[in-house]
Amino acid sequence: MSKPHLLVHETADNVGVVVVEGLKAGTKMLCVVTHDNSSFELTAKADVPIGHKVALKDLKAGDTAIKYGQDIGKIIGPAAKGDYVHVHNLKTKRW
């Protein structure tokens, strides 16, 4: 079995975490859901650093980002499925 490129913790998550160095746009990622050990494929639309997030579905401004089954912030700019999710399109709800 290949090593995963992206980990998703819960089936309800809408972002996953890159777990490889040097992920490049166009990479067909092996994505593993740790909750049930299922897997799926997703193509990265951007270069994404290790430890950063990728959208698992199309997200629009106002949506809630869910990681580890938890609300981690508000989407402030669109992120299509496979896009990089970070400070340019995600903000904490604390302030």
C-alpha positions in Angstrom: 0.0 0.0 0.0 1.2 3.5 -0.8 1.9 6.0 2.0 -0.9 8.7 2.4 -0.4 12.3 1.3 -3.3 13.6 3.4 -4.9 12.6 6.6 -8.5 13.3 7.5 -9.5 12.5 11.1 -13.4 12.3 11.0 -15.8 11.6 8.1 -17.5 15.0 8.8 -14.2 17.0 8.3 -14.1 19.3 5.2 -10.3 19.9 5.4 -7.5 17.4 5.6 -3.8 17.7 6.7 -0.9 17.2 4.3 1.6 14.7 5.8 4.3 14.7 3.1 7.1 17.2 2.3 6.9 19.0 -1.0 3.3 18.3 -2.1 3.0 19.8 -5.6 0.0 21.0 -7.5 -1.4 18.2 -9.7 -0.4 15.4 -7.3 -3.1 12.7 -7.1 -3.1 12.3 -3.3 -3.9 9.2 -1.3 -6.2 10.4 1.5 -6.8 8.3 4.6 -9.7 8.8 7.1 -8.2 7.7 10.4 -11.6 7.3 12.1 -12.5 4.3 10.0 -9.3 3.7 8.0 -11.1 4.3 4.7 -9.3 6.1 1.8 -10.0 8.1 -1.3 -8.1 10.1 -3.9 -8.0 13.8 -4.4 -5.9 16.0 -6.7 -4.0 18.9 -5.1 -4.7 22.2 -6.9 -1.7 24.0 -5.4 1.6 23.4 -3.7 0.9 22.8 0.0 3.5 22.6 2.8 3.5 19.7 5.2 1.1 20.2 8.1 -1.1 22.6 6.1 -4.7 22.0 5.0 -6.5 21.1 1.8 -10.2 21.5 1.1 -12.0 18.2 0.8 -15.0 19.8 -0.9 -15.8 23.2 -2.4 -15.9 25.8 0.4 -17.4 29.3 0.2 -17.0 32.4 2.3 -19.0 32.0 5.5 -18.6 28.2 5.7 -17.1 26.6 8.8 -13.9 24.7 8.4 -14.0 21.3 10.2 -10.8 19.5 11.2 -10.5 16.7 13.8 -14.3 16.8 14.0 -14.0 20.4 15.4 -14.8 23.9 14.2 -11.4 25.5 13.4 -12.6 28.7 11.9 -14.5 30.5 9.2 -13.8 30.4 5.5 -13.3 34.0 4.3 -12.4 33.3 0.7 -13.4 30.5 -1.6 -11.5 27.2 -1.7 -12.4 24.6 -4.3 -12.0 20.9 -3.6 -8.2 20.2 -3.6 -7.3 23.9 -2.9 -4.8 25.0 -0.2 -6.6 26.3 2.9 -4.6 28.7 5.1 -4.6 32.3 6.3 -5.6 33.7 2.9 -9.0 32.0 3.0 -9.5 30.9 6.6 -9.8 32.9 9.8 -10.4 32.1 13.5 -13.8 33.0 14.8 -12.3 34.3 18.0 -11.9 37.8 16.7 
